[in-house]
Amino acid sequence: MPENSFLEINNLSVQYKTEDDTVYAVNGANLMLRKKETLGLVGETGAGKTTTALSILRLLPKNIGFVTDGSIVLGGEDLLKLPEKQMLTYRGKRVSMIFQDPMTSLNPVIPIGKQIAEVLKLHNTTRMSRSEIDDRVDEMLEMVDIPAFRKGEYPHQFSGGMKQRVVIAISLACEPELLIADEPTTALDVTIQAQVLSLMSELKEKIGTSMLLITHDLGIVAETCDKVAVMYAGEIVESGPVEDVFSEGKHHPYTEGLFGSLPDLDVDKRRLSPIYGLMPNPTRLPPGCKFHPRCPYRMEACSVEHPEDIVVGEHMLKCHLFGQGE
């Protein structure tokens, strides 16, 4: 495990198997996160981002989703090798997840205070009393700017932004070492998005949590992340510090395409440059580089040979265009 690394995903491969076909969702993905860092995982819908997150928590659909290769090491322990009973103590306590839609993340018939308290009771390793748990619920609600007196209310009595803040309070109640946020602002309007992201960053600093932020918004990554990893067809095709990946230097053609798809108000009459074509069928992935059918720079080798990782400092590219040290 590299020095100072806290979470290390090595050569992770995940498949979804049905009677008719096999979906190759994640294919040899590698990620590394240090303590107190925020890593942004970006890519199109279907790239494998959520599957990677569910693999960390071992929440893949039973009898369908399978980790076929690799390791997920958290604080020196391979989560994929832990017995399920021990894994239960990790979820919510050491690793928490904010799911995509706050509307469906909360139980509609249980008051929000009881839903926060449930997590505290489940992981009550310090033997908190009932009154201490109640005080902690009040503290968490106040921390996410919801008055504690509303803890007896139900999810339908809150706005979308407030529901997401309740979900954040639940996720951080036990002060996890790793927080996974899967598109945490997708269902929210732009103003509320900014508030939620700012809140998450503040709480992360206060508690000292590492964060894996899954998003398709490069603007969010630029504002909130220390590092970024770009995922395409289940592979990490580029990764590194935000400053390196967002600089004017060399980029993977897919990353270049993502930047070209962003509107830029500072450039007169610049048209958006969409990435033509679609993500490959995950049951029929192309040989060689998975991006080559859509790549404007493709060469003969791209359709035959799988590109190797090219690493310069902490910046990694997986592309035939660049040679080591170029």
Backbone bond lengths (Angstrom), bond angles and torsions (degrees), N, CA, C in turn:
res aa  C-N    CA-C-N  psi(-1)  N-CA   C-N-CA  omega(-1)  CA-C   N-CA-C  phi
1 M - - - 1.462 - - 1.526 109.36 -
2 P 1.370 118.93 127.50 1.455 120.93 -178.21 1.523 112.07 -57.91
3 E 1.324 114.95 154.85 1.464 120.78 -178.37 1.528 111.21 -58.27
4 N 1.310 116.53 135.99 1.470 124.54 177.78 1.520 114.69 69.31
5 S 1.335 118.94 1.85 1.463 119.27 -179.88 1.520 109.51 -74.76
6 F 1.325 115.39 144.61 1.460 121.97 -179.44 1.524 110.81 -111.47
7 L 1.323 115.63 -45.94 1.466 121.61 174.40 1.519 108.20 -118.37
8 E 1.316 115.96 127.80 1.465 119.76 177.40 1.528 109.72 -133.96
9 I 1.329 115.16 119.17 1.463 122.02 176.46 1.516 107.41 -104.89
10 N 1.325 116.03 120.06 1.460 121.29 -176.77 1.521 111.19 -116.67
11 N 1.339 116.03 120.80 1.461 122.68 170.33 1.534 112.44 51.30
12 L 1.330 116.55 41.11 1.469 120.76 -176.63 1.529 110.86 -73.37
13 S 1.328 115.20 128.48 1.464 121.51 175.18 1.523 108.66 -129.50
14 V 1.333 115.64 131.83 1.463 121.62 -178.17 1.520 109.14 -131.81
15 Q 1.323 115.25 136.24 1.462 121.02 178.51 1.521 110.09 -127.23
16 Y 1.342 115.21 146.50 1.458 122.06 169.75 1.526 107.04 -109.04
17 K 1.310 116.02 121.09 1.464 120.21 -174.66 1.525 110.29 -112.49
18 T 1.341 115.53 128.18 1.460 121.64 174.04 1.525 108.13 -121.40
19 E 1.313 116.02 178.61 1.466 119.49 178.82 1.521 111.32 -64.19
20 D 1.331 116.32 -29.76 1.466 119.94 -173.88 1.521 114.05 -95.06
21 D 1.335 117.30 -31.26 1.463 118.37 -171.31 1.520 111.69 -157.04
22 T 1.355 114.61 171.96 1.459 122.07 174.75 1.522 108.65 -122.27
23 V 1.328 116.22 126.01 1.462 121.87 177.37 1.525 107.97 -96.30
24 Y 1.339 116.29 121.74 1.468 121.80 179.34 1.531 107.39 -92.39
25 A 1.330 115.22 86.24 1.473 121.12 -169.51 1.520 113.24 -78.12
26 V 1.331 117.35 -43.51 1.466 122.64 178.20 1.520 107.45 -128.69
27 N 1.332 116.26 134.67 1.467 120.31 -171.51 1.522 111.59 -133.81
28 G 1.326 115.83 89.40 1.462 120.58 176.12 1.511 114.12 69.25
29 A 1.329 117.44 39.75 1.471 120.92 -177.75 1.528 111.44 -76.63
30 N 1.335 115.63 141.88 1.461 122.38 177.39 1.531 109.31 -128.81
31 L 1.347 115.55 128.85 1.465 120.99 178.17 1.520 109.18 -140.98
32 M 1.331 116.61 149.30 1.457 120.34 176.66 1.532 108.83 -141.60
33 L 1.330 115.64 132.51 1.454 121.81 -177.69 1.525 109.19 -133.27
34 R 1.332 116.79 132.75 1.458 121.13 177.14 1.529 110.16 -93.22
35 K 1.322 115.84 167.24 1.459 120.54 178.88 1.528 110.34 -62.35
36 K 1.331 114.41 137.87 1.468 124.23 177.40 1.524 113.75 68.86
37 E 1.337 118.45 6.11 1.456 121.92 176.64 1.530 110.20 -86.62
38 T 1.342 114.93 158.19 1.456 121.57 170.64 1.525 108.03 -117.35
39 L 1.325 116.04 122.27 1.459 122.42 179.44 1.515 108.74 -110.30
40 G 1.329 116.69 123.60 1.460 121.71 176.70 1.520 110.33 -92.82
41 L 1.330 116.71 125.65 1.461 122.44 177.44 1.522 107.66 -108.13
42 V 1.345 116.68 113.06 1.469 120.79 -173.03 1.522 110.35 -119.61
43 G 1.323 114.40 159.99 1.457 121.05 179.01 1.515 110.11 156.05
44 E 1.335 115.57 166.84 1.460 120.31 -179.80 1.526 111.79 -67.86
45 T 1.317 115.63 165.33 1.459 121.03 172.98 1.521 109.19 -58.57
46 G 1.327 116.86 131.78 1.457 120.78 -179.03 1.515 114.33 92.31
47 A 1.345 116.99 3.86 1.469 120.08 -178.36 1.524 112.62 -74.43
48 G 1.348 117.30 -20.88 1.463 120.28 -179.10 1.512 113.91 111.70
49 K 1.338 117.47 10.62 1.471 121.26 -175.25 1.530 111.41 -66.54
50 T 1.327 116.84 -51.75 1.468 119.84 -178.52 1.522 111.11 -66.48
51 T 1.329 117.43 -36.90 1.468 120.13 177.57 1.521 110.77 -61.16
52 T 1.324 117.15 -38.91 1.462 120.98 176.71 1.529 110.40 -61.29
53 A 1.334 116.57 -44.14 1.459 120.96 179.80 1.523 111.40 -64.10
54 L 1.323 116.42 -44.66 1.471 119.89 -179.98 1.526 111.29 -64.99
55 S 1.320 116.74 -29.69 1.464 120.49 177.95 1.523 111.16 -67.31
56 I 1.344 116.60 -36.93 1.469 120.22 178.49 1.525 109.93 -60.89
57 L 1.322 116.54 -41.66 1.464 121.39 -178.96 1.532 112.54 -88.05
58 R 1.319 116.03 -2.52 1.470 121.87 -176.24 1.528 111.39 54.55
59 L 1.335 113.76 50.80 1.459 121.28 179.46 1.521 112.14 -116.99
60 L 1.330 117.28 24.24 1.461 120.44 175.94 1.528 109.25 -63.79
61 P 1.337 117.68 148.18 1.468 120.09 179.79 1.528 111.30 -56.19
62 K 1.335 115.70 130.33 1.465 119.97 -178.31 1.525 110.85 -65.72
63 N 1.329 113.87 142.80 1.470 122.85 176.66 1.524 113.82 68.96
64 I 1.329 116.75 1.24 1.466 120.07 178.99 1.527 110.61 -126.46
65 G 1.349 116.99 -47.99 1.459 121.19 -177.52 1.519 111.99 -94.80
66 F 1.341 115.67 131.15 1.462 120.80 -176.74 1.522 110.84 -137.23
67 V 1.335 115.99 133.68 1.468 120.57 168.35 1.524 106.44 -81.99
68 T 1.322 116.95 115.68 1.463 121.12 -175.49 1.522 113.44 -96.84
69 D 1.344 116.86 -14.48 1.463 119.14 179.69 1.521 108.74 -164.40
70 G 1.331 115.57 159.95 1.455 121.40 172.52 1.514 114.47 100.17
71 S 1.331 114.71 -177.70 1.458 122.15 -179.62 1.519 109.43 -142.11
72 I 1.343 115.09 153.07 1.471 122.21 175.30 1.520 106.35 -128.63
73 V 1.335 115.88 101.72 1.460 121.71 -173.30 1.526 109.45 -102.35
74 L 1.334 116.03 119.98 1.454 122.45 178.74 1.525 108.81 -118.73
75 G 1.317 116.20 115.08 1.461 120.00 179.71 1.517 113.06 57.44
76 G 1.342 117.19 33.80 1.459 121.28 177.28 1.518 115.38 92.43
77 E 1.359 118.61 -5.12 1.456 121.06 -179.78 1.522 110.53 -114.51
78 D 1.323 116.34 134.42 1.460 121.39 177.85 1.529 108.83 -80.08
79 L 1.332 116.63 109.80 1.464 120.93 -176.58 1.520 112.50 -62.53
80 L 1.321 116.64 -27.86 1.467 119.83 -177.55 1.520 111.95 -72.10
81 K 1.332 116.75 -16.24 1.466 120.23 -178.73 1.527 113.39 -101.80
82 L 1.328 117.21 -4.31 1.461 120.17 -178.12 1.528 110.40 -74.66
83 P 1.340 118.00 143.04 1.466 120.08 172.44 1.522 110.03 -63.26
84 E 1.325 116.74 151.40 1.464 121.21 -175.60 1.524 112.20 -58.26
85 K 1.324 117.51 -36.15 1.465 120.81 -179.64 1.525 110.83 -61.47
86 Q 1.331 116.76 -40.78 1.462 120.06 178.59 1.523 110.70 -71.70
87 M 1.342 116.01 -34.90 1.464 120.41 179.26 1.527 110.79 -63.44
88 L 1.320 117.04 -33.12 1.463 120.83 177.83 1.527 111.46 -60.60
89 T 1.333 116.31 -34.31 1.467 119.84 179.57 1.529 111.41 -75.29
90 Y 1.337 117.15 -20.63 1.468 121.23 179.24 1.525 111.33 -78.41
91 R 1.344 116.51 -42.12 1.462 120.41 -176.38 1.527 110.25 -66.70
92 G 1.315 115.70 123.56 1.456 120.43 -179.13 1.511 113.26 90.38
93 K 1.331 117.39 -33.07 1.461 121.20 -179.42 1.525 111.48 -92.64
94 R 1.331 116.76 -57.47 1.471 119.84 179.45 1.522 111.87 -96.15
95 V 1.326 116.57 -32.24 1.464 121.51 179.79 1.526 108.75 -130.75
96 S 1.332 116.87 125.61 1.460 121.44 177.09 1.519 109.33 -123.08
97 M 1.337 115.04 158.22 1.470 119.10 -178.65 1.514 110.44 -135.57
98 I 1.325 114.94 135.24 1.460 122.06 171.02 1.523 106.18 -100.40
99 F 1.320 116.65 115.75 1.458 120.41 -176.28 1.520 110.91 -82.11
100 Q 1.349 115.46 169.18 1.459 121.28 -169.62 1.522 114.03 -60.72
101 D 1.330 118.13 -44.64 1.456 120.83 -169.65 1.523 111.16 -114.37
102 P 1.341 117.59 109.87 1.468 119.06 -179.46 1.528 112.46 -65.00
103 M 1.342 116.27 -22.51 1.462 119.85 -179.07 1.524 111.76 -64.33
104 T 1.328 116.55 -31.45 1.462 120.36 -177.02 1.526 112.67 -107.00
105 S 1.323 117.52 -1.75 1.465 120.64 -178.05 1.526 112.53 -83.68
106 L 1.330 116.65 -19.46 1.455 121.07 -177.36 1.527 110.58 -105.09
107 N 1.334 115.79 145.36 1.462 120.86 176.02 1.531 108.51 -75.49
108 P 1.341 118.84 120.10 1.469 120.50 -173.22 1.526 114.78 -69.64
109 V 1.347 119.17 -15.17 1.466 120.84 -174.66 1.536 112.56 -109.39
110 I 1.329 117.36 10.47 1.468 121.43 178.10 1.528 108.75 -122.27
111 P 1.330 118.58 131.46 1.471 120.78 177.76 1.530 110.83 -57.14
112 I 1.322 115.47 149.31 1.467 119.38 -174.31 1.524 111.93 -62.93
113 G 1.331 116.95 -34.33 1.464 119.63 179.23 1.512 112.13 -61.65
114 K 1.330 116.44 -40.75 1.464 120.44 179.06 1.522 111.26 -67.25
115 Q 1.342 116.83 -31.42 1.468 119.90 179.97 1.527 111.08 -70.71
116 I 1.326 117.15 -34.84 1.469 120.16 174.68 1.523 109.80 -70.76
117 A 1.336 116.09 -42.86 1.467 121.03 -179.03 1.527 111.66 -62.62
118 E 1.337 116.45 -32.47 1.467 120.51 -178.95 1.527 111.39 -60.08
119 V 1.332 116.46 -40.90 1.466 120.79 178.40 1.522 110.31 -65.21
120 L 1.317 116.59 -42.59 1.468 120.98 -179.74 1.526 111.72 -64.83
121 K 1.318 116.72 -39.21 1.468 120.27 179.09 1.522 111.05 -68.49
122 L 1.329 116.40 -39.44 1.466 121.18 -178.48 1.524 111.26 -63.31
123 H 1.343 116.18 -37.37 1.468 121.08 -177.19 1.528 110.91 -111.89
124 N 1.312 117.24 38.63 1.462 122.25 -175.23 1.536 110.89 -79.38
125 T 1.335 115.19 64.68 1.467 120.15 -177.22 1.527 112.26 -73.60
126 T 1.337 117.01 -22.32 1.469 120.21 -179.68 1.526 111.73 -94.89
127 R 1.342 116.36 7.46 1.470 122.61 178.07 1.530 111.47 55.60
128 M 1.313 115.47 54.14 1.460 120.39 176.49 1.532 109.40 -68.58
129 S 1.321 115.70 142.18 1.460 119.99 175.78 1.528 109.79 -77.35
130 R 1.328 115.96 170.20 1.462 120.05 -179.58 1.533 110.82 -60.50
131 S 1.341 116.42 -40.90 1.470 119.41 -179.81 1.529 111.36 -68.16
132 E 1.337 116.83 -35.02 1.468 120.32 177.66 1.520 110.97 -67.75
133 I 1.328 117.20 -38.83 1.459 120.80 176.48 1.523 109.81 -63.88
134 D 1.334 116.35 -41.93 1.465 121.18 178.79 1.524 110.75 -62.00
135 D 1.335 116.35 -41.66 1.469 120.13 177.90 1.523 111.21 -65.16
136 R 1.342 115.99 -37.52 1.465 120.01 179.09 1.526 111.17 -66.58
137 V 1.333 117.15 -36.90 1.463 121.01 176.13 1.527 109.84 -61.16
138 D 1.343 116.03 -46.23 1.465 120.45 177.92 1.531 110.87 -59.36
139 E 1.331 115.63 -42.92 1.468 121.32 -178.99 1.527 111.29 -62.34
140 M 1.343 116.59 -43.71 1.462 120.42 -178.83 1.522 111.60 -66.64
141 L 1.333 116.64 -39.83 1.464 119.58 178.70 1.523 110.97 -65.25
142 E 1.323 116.55 -43.99 1.462 119.79 178.04 1.531 110.75 -63.42
143 M 1.337 115.54 -34.68 1.460 120.43 -179.18 1.530 111.84 -63.63
144 V 1.340 116.29 -31.69 1.472 119.87 179.22 1.534 111.21 -101.62
145 D 1.333 115.43 22.21 1.473 122.42 173.96 1.521 113.93 63.65
146 I 1.324 117.04 37.49 1.462 122.24 171.79 1.531 107.31 -118.73
147 P 1.323 118.63 124.58 1.469 120.08 -178.74 1.528 111.19 -57.86
148 A 1.310 116.33 135.81 1.462 121.45 -176.20 1.528 112.69 -61.68
149 F 1.342 117.00 -26.71 1.474 118.86 -177.93 1.534 112.21 -67.52
150 R 1.335 116.93 -11.58 1.466 120.06 -179.97 1.531 112.99 -90.17
151 K 1.345 117.04 6.48 1.462 119.57 -176.25 1.526 113.21 -65.24
152 G 1.323 118.64 -18.68 1.455 121.44 178.43 1.514 113.39 -87.79
153 E 1.329 117.03 0.57 1.464 120.89 -179.09 1.525 111.04 -88.17
154 Y 1.340 114.80 164.29 1.462 121.77 -175.45 1.530 110.92 -101.86
155 P 1.352 117.05 158.70 1.472 119.70 -176.21 1.521 114.75 -52.74
156 H 1.343 118.54 -34.90 1.472 118.97 -176.99 1.520 112.55 -67.64
157 Q 1.332 116.96 -11.97 1.458 120.83 179.82 1.533 112.66 -89.16
158 F 1.326 116.43 4.51 1.470 121.27 -178.67 1.525 110.71 -119.07
159 S 1.326 115.41 152.24 1.464 121.06 174.96 1.526 110.12 -73.49
160 G 1.333 116.13 170.19 1.465 120.25 179.79 1.517 112.74 -59.18
161 G 1.352 116.23 -42.47 1.462 119.75 179.28 1.518 112.27 -65.63
162 M 1.331 116.81 -37.53 1.461 119.96 179.60 1.522 111.00 -71.04
163 K 1.339 116.93 -36.26 1.466 119.66 175.70 1.524 110.34 -61.14
164 Q 1.330 116.14 -41.35 1.456 118.81 179.67 1.521 110.68 -65.23
165 R 1.333 117.27 -35.03 1.463 119.80 176.93 1.528 111.52 -68.44
166 V 1.329 117.10 -33.62 1.470 120.09 174.73 1.523 109.78 -64.65
167 V 1.341 116.72 -42.47 1.468 120.65 178.14 1.528 110.56 -61.27
168 I 1.330 116.85 -40.18 1.467 120.95 177.53 1.535 109.81 -63.50
169 A 1.347 116.88 -41.51 1.470 120.67 178.42 1.524 110.75 -61.04
170 I 1.333 117.28 -41.84 1.468 121.44 177.83 1.524 110.08 -62.91
171 S 1.340 116.16 -43.88 1.462 120.98 -176.60 1.523 112.53 -65.49
172 L 1.336 116.28 -33.15 1.471 120.30 -174.93 1.525 113.48 -100.37
173 A 1.333 117.33 0.62 1.472 120.78 -174.87 1.522 112.44 -56.82
174 C 1.332 117.22 -38.85 1.468 121.02 -178.09 1.528 112.71 -96.54
175 E 1.341 116.00 13.22 1.465 122.01 179.02 1.534 111.62 51.32
176 P 1.333 117.08 63.92 1.474 120.47 -177.53 1.525 111.90 -67.06
177 E 1.313 114.77 156.27 1.463 120.34 177.14 1.527 111.21 -78.44
178 L 1.341 116.52 -27.59 1.464 121.78 -179.66 1.519 109.36 -132.78
179 L 1.329 115.98 127.87 1.460 121.81 175.48 1.522 108.29 -114.10
180 I 1.336 115.84 124.68 1.463 121.64 175.89 1.518 107.60 -104.02
181 A 1.312 116.95 119.76 1.464 121.82 179.99 1.517 108.64 -113.81
182 D 1.335 116.48 108.91 1.464 122.13 -175.35 1.523 109.45 -97.59
183 E 1.330 116.44 101.70 1.465 122.68 -178.70 1.543 110.03 46.35
184 P 1.328 118.55 57.84 1.466 120.31 -171.09 1.515 115.09 -68.69
185 T 1.350 118.00 -12.14 1.466 119.45 -177.01 1.518 113.04 -118.91
186 T 1.333 117.69 10.85 1.469 120.83 -174.31 1.522 112.75 -58.99
187 A 1.337 117.80 -41.15 1.462 121.53 -174.16 1.536 112.63 -88.08
188 L 1.339 117.37 7.46 1.464 120.18 -173.34 1.531 111.25 -111.48
189 D 1.342 116.10 153.68 1.462 118.54 176.40 1.530 109.69 -74.38
190 V 1.329 115.48 168.30 1.467 121.14 -169.10 1.530 112.32 -60.40
191 T 1.329 117.82 -41.74 1.466 120.80 -178.75 1.521 110.98 -63.93
192 I 1.325 116.48 -45.24 1.466 121.14 -179.67 1.534 109.85 -68.21
193 Q 1.338 117.30 -34.95 1.472 120.91 176.57 1.516 110.38 -54.08
194 A 1.330 115.87 -49.29 1.469 120.44 -177.98 1.523 110.89 -61.49
195 Q 1.341 117.05 -40.57 1.461 120.62 -179.73 1.529 110.95 -64.86
196 V 1.340 116.58 -44.50 1.467 121.05 -178.34 1.524 110.91 -64.76
197 L 1.338 117.33 -43.47 1.466 120.81 179.86 1.526 111.06 -64.79
198 S 1.322 116.28 -41.30 1.462 119.98 177.89 1.526 110.81 -62.95
199 L 1.329 115.97 -41.47 1.467 121.00 178.71 1.529 111.15 -63.14
200 M 1.329 116.31 -44.76 1.460 120.42 -179.85 1.523 110.90 -60.93
201 S 1.321 116.66 -42.12 1.469 120.49 -179.80 1.526 111.19 -65.21
202 E 1.345 116.42 -40.96 1.470 120.45 179.72 1.525 111.32 -64.41
203 L 1.339 115.99 -45.55 1.460 120.26 -178.60 1.529 110.93 -67.68
204 K 1.327 115.91 -36.37 1.467 120.15 177.75 1.527 110.39 -60.31
205 E 1.327 116.23 -43.96 1.465 120.14 178.85 1.528 111.18 -67.14
206 K 1.317 116.61 -39.90 1.468 121.34 -177.41 1.521 111.43 -65.79
207 I 1.351 116.64 -41.12 1.459 121.16 -175.78 1.531 111.71 -90.55
208 G 1.348 117.41 -22.52 1.461 120.96 -178.85 1.507 113.10 82.05
209 T 1.333 116.32 33.21 1.459 122.10 -176.91 1.522 111.20 -89.49
210 S 1.337 116.73 144.25 1.467 121.34 168.57 1.525 107.44 -83.55
211 M 1.342 117.33 151.19 1.464 118.90 -176.69 1.521 111.76 -136.67
212 L 1.340 115.52 134.05 1.452 122.98 170.44 1.518 106.33 -106.51
213 L 1.328 116.83 110.44 1.459 122.77 -175.62 1.525 109.11 -104.62
214 I 1.328 116.14 113.44 1.463 121.88 179.47 1.520 108.23 -94.27
215 T 1.310 116.93 125.65 1.456 120.54 -177.39 1.521 110.03 -158.00
216 H 1.330 115.38 165.29 1.472 119.59 170.81 1.527 109.77 -112.46
217 D 1.330 116.40 5.02 1.459 122.68 -174.84 1.531 110.40 -101.48
218 L 1.322 116.37 107.41 1.464 120.28 -179.00 1.527 112.04 -67.50
219 G 1.331 117.33 -25.78 1.458 120.41 177.27 1.519 111.45 -64.66
220 I 1.337 116.75 -40.58 1.460 121.39 177.26 1.518 110.22 -63.56
221 V 1.337 116.80 -41.00 1.465 121.48 179.02 1.525 110.27 -61.48
222 A 1.326 116.70 -45.63 1.465 120.90 -178.60 1.522 111.85 -60.82
223 E 1.340 117.03 -34.62 1.461 121.05 -175.89 1.523 113.49 -83.84
224 T 1.334 117.82 -31.24 1.469 119.10 -167.35 1.523 115.26 -119.20
225 C 1.333 119.11 -12.72 1.469 119.94 -170.14 1.528 113.02 -107.30
226 D 1.326 114.73 152.25 1.465 121.69 173.30 1.525 110.33 -89.67
227 K 1.346 115.56 -37.35 1.469 121.56 -178.70 1.517 108.86 -132.49
228 V 1.324 115.97 161.54 1.458 120.80 179.31 1.519 109.30 -139.21
229 A 1.330 116.21 143.68 1.461 122.44 174.00 1.527 107.49 -128.57
230 V 1.314 116.32 130.83 1.463 122.26 -178.66 1.524 108.51 -102.29
231 M 1.327 116.36 124.79 1.458 121.59 -174.72 1.526 110.24 -112.72
232 Y 1.333 115.57 135.82 1.461 121.00 176.90 1.521 108.90 -143.17
233 A 1.320 116.68 125.78 1.467 122.77 178.77 1.528 112.31 50.62
234 G 1.339 114.65 40.93 1.464 119.71 175.38 1.511 115.36 82.99
235 E 1.336 118.05 3.34 1.469 121.44 179.50 1.526 110.51 -118.06
236 I 1.329 116.36 148.04 1.467 121.12 170.69 1.524 106.30 -85.06
237 V 1.337 116.46 111.03 1.466 119.91 -175.80 1.524 112.45 -95.56
238 E 1.334 116.62 -17.69 1.464 120.56 175.99 1.523 108.09 -157.84
239 S 1.327 116.42 142.32 1.463 120.48 177.03 1.520 109.43 -156.06
240 G 1.322 115.01 160.14 1.454 119.64 177.69 1.514 111.03 155.47
241 P 1.346 117.17 -178.88 1.465 120.66 175.42 1.525 110.41 -58.38
242 V 1.324 116.78 146.39 1.466 121.08 -178.08 1.532 111.05 -55.33
243 E 1.338 116.61 -39.50 1.471 119.53 -178.66 1.522 111.41 -60.78
244 D 1.338 117.56 -38.57 1.470 121.19 -179.12 1.526 111.37 -72.13
245 V 1.321 116.46 -45.80 1.465 119.89 -175.32 1.525 111.31 -71.35
246 F 1.343 116.87 -31.37 1.463 120.31 -178.83 1.528 112.36 -91.30
247 S 1.327 117.71 3.13 1.462 120.39 -179.17 1.524 110.07 -79.74
248 E 1.331 115.52 179.93 1.469 120.89 -178.75 1.533 112.49 -85.15
249 G 1.330 117.67 7.75 1.460 120.55 -177.20 1.517 113.53 -75.14
250 K 1.327 115.99 -157.11 1.457 121.71 -177.16 1.526 110.90 -75.65
251 H 1.337 115.35 142.93 1.453 121.39 179.56 1.516 110.32 -136.40
252 H 1.306 116.19 156.15 1.451 120.73 168.97 1.535 107.41 -63.74
253 P 1.326 118.64 142.01 1.467 120.26 -179.41 1.526 113.55 -54.67
254 Y 1.342 117.64 -31.47 1.461 119.56 178.03 1.519 110.89 -69.52
255 T 1.341 117.43 -42.49 1.467 120.99 176.14 1.524 109.99 -61.61
256 E 1.322 116.07 -41.90 1.466 121.40 177.33 1.526 110.17 -58.50
257 G 1.340 115.74 -41.17 1.459 120.53 178.47 1.519 112.02 -65.15
258 L 1.337 117.33 -38.16 1.461 120.12 177.67 1.527 111.04 -63.76
259 F 1.327 116.50 -42.02 1.460 119.90 177.56 1.528 110.99 -64.93
260 G 1.338 115.97 -38.35 1.461 120.21 179.96 1.511 113.50 -67.44
261 S 1.324 116.35 -19.23 1.469 120.70 -179.98 1.525 112.62 -86.32
262 L 1.343 116.63 -4.05 1.468 120.36 -178.61 1.525 110.45 -86.91
263 P 1.336 117.73 134.87 1.473 119.45 174.12 1.519 110.59 -68.66
264 D 1.328 116.50 142.80 1.463 121.51 -178.70 1.523 108.40 -130.39
265 L 1.332 117.06 109.27 1.463 121.51 -176.80 1.517 112.28 -76.56
266 D 1.332 117.75 -13.29 1.470 120.81 -176.67 1.523 112.72 -87.32
267 V 1.316 116.41 -10.19 1.466 119.72 -177.29 1.523 108.57 -110.10
268 D 1.320 116.21 120.43 1.467 121.43 -176.99 1.520 110.83 -68.51
269 K 1.310 115.11 129.73 1.466 123.28 170.77 1.523 113.10 59.59
270 R 1.322 118.51 21.62 1.462 119.48 177.69 1.517 109.43 -79.57
271 R 1.319 116.67 125.62 1.456 121.37 178.55 1.523 109.93 -86.11
272 L 1.325 115.55 150.20 1.451 119.58 174.66 1.513 109.59 -67.17
273 S 1.324 116.74 144.94 1.465 121.90 178.96 1.522 108.75 -113.98
274 P 1.324 117.55 91.39 1.468 119.05 -177.74 1.521 111.70 -68.71
275 I 1.331 115.89 156.58 1.459 121.00 172.63 1.523 106.86 -84.23
276 Y 1.310 116.84 112.22 1.466 120.26 -175.63 1.526 110.78 -72.58
277 G 1.322 114.55 151.12 1.454 119.69 179.42 1.514 111.38 88.68
278 L 1.320 115.37 -175.73 1.462 122.54 -176.94 1.522 110.45 -126.02
279 M 1.336 114.67 161.76 1.470 119.94 173.13 1.525 108.41 -56.78
280 P 1.338 118.38 143.87 1.468 119.75 -180.00 1.523 111.51 -66.01
281 N 1.306 115.96 153.21 1.460 121.94 174.90 1.532 108.24 -60.72
282 P 1.343 118.26 119.07 1.467 119.49 -175.98 1.525 114.59 -67.46
283 T 1.322 116.97 -8.36 1.471 119.47 174.28 1.523 111.05 -93.71
284 R 1.339 116.60 -10.30 1.474 121.80 -178.45 1.525 108.96 -139.13
285 L 1.310 116.93 62.75 1.463 120.40 -177.69 1.526 110.87 -67.97
286 P 1.336 117.54 140.67 1.463 120.01 -179.82 1.526 111.77 -70.85
287 P 1.322 117.44 154.88 1.475 120.02 175.98 1.522 110.57 -72.29
288 G 1.348 115.70 167.95 1.457 120.15 178.79 1.512 111.69 68.07
289 C 1.327 116.73 -141.19 1.460 122.09 177.08 1.522 108.73 -72.76
290 K 1.329 117.07 128.26 1.471 121.03 -176.16 1.528 112.08 -67.39
291 F 1.337 117.39 -19.57 1.460 120.86 -177.44 1.533 112.34 -91.83
292 H 1.331 117.93 -7.80 1.466 118.98 -169.67 1.539 114.83 -59.97
293 P 1.352 120.64 -31.84 1.467 117.75 178.69 1.533 113.61 -63.13
294 R 1.334 117.52 -20.57 1.469 121.40 -177.85 1.525 112.30 -109.74
295 C 1.329 117.28 -2.22 1.464 120.89 -170.25 1.530 111.76 -85.82
296 P 1.344 118.48 127.66 1.469 120.90 178.32 1.527 112.92 -72.99
297 Y 1.348 118.01 -12.55 1.467 121.49 -177.29 1.531 112.10 -108.02
298 R 1.304 118.34 13.43 1.466 119.94 -171.49 1.528 111.83 -61.88
299 M 1.339 113.54 143.63 1.454 122.22 177.12 1.522 108.09 -119.24
300 E 1.311 115.79 176.37 1.459 119.97 -178.00 1.534 111.49 -60.38
301 A 1.342 116.64 -39.78 1.467 120.34 -178.52 1.524 112.45 -63.82
302 C 1.336 116.86 -27.04 1.464 120.72 -174.37 1.526 112.68 -62.42
303 S 1.322 116.93 -31.38 1.463 120.30 -177.51 1.525 112.63 -89.91
304 V 1.337 116.08 -0.10 1.468 119.61 -175.60 1.535 111.25 -121.09
305 E 1.330 116.75 -49.51 1.462 121.59 -173.18 1.528 111.44 -103.02
306 H 1.317 115.49 135.58 1.455 120.00 175.76 1.527 108.37 -75.70
307 P 1.341 119.09 127.30 1.474 120.27 -176.43 1.524 112.46 -69.27
308 E 1.318 115.09 145.93 1.464 121.52 176.78 1.530 109.91 -86.88
309 D 1.333 116.20 161.86 1.458 121.13 174.95 1.518 109.66 -71.41
310 I 1.328 116.50 130.17 1.461 122.09 174.75 1.520 106.82 -111.64
311 V 1.327 116.76 116.55 1.456 121.71 -171.80 1.527 110.24 -115.84
312 V 1.323 115.46 126.89 1.460 122.17 173.34 1.516 107.14 -126.70
313 G 1.335 117.39 107.37 1.463 120.48 -172.71 1.519 109.50 65.86
314 E 1.318 116.82 -121.30 1.466 121.66 176.65 1.525 112.10 -102.22
315 H 1.338 116.09 2.53 1.466 120.90 -177.64 1.522 109.33 -92.91
316 M 1.354 116.68 123.02 1.462 121.53 -179.01 1.521 110.28 -117.26
317 L 1.344 115.02 135.89 1.464 122.57 174.16 1.514 108.90 -127.57
318 K 1.326 116.60 144.26 1.459 120.91 176.70 1.529 106.99 -120.49
319 C 1.351 116.20 86.72 1.462 120.11 -173.41 1.525 110.87 -158.03
320 H 1.331 116.73 140.16 1.470 122.62 177.60 1.529 113.15 -70.13
321 L 1.325 117.24 -16.98 1.467 119.93 -177.47 1.526 112.13 -66.51
322 F 1.315 115.99 -27.34 1.459 119.82 -172.64 1.520 110.22 -116.41
323 G 1.314 116.28 136.16 1.447 121.36 174.78 1.513 110.32 -100.70
324 Q 1.319 117.27 159.69 1.474 121.26 179.47 1.525 110.62 -55.08
325 G 1.314 114.75 125.00 1.449 120.41 176.00 1.508 114.43 87.67
326 E 1.355 118.86 -4.56 1.448 120.33 -179.90 1.523 110.99 -77.01
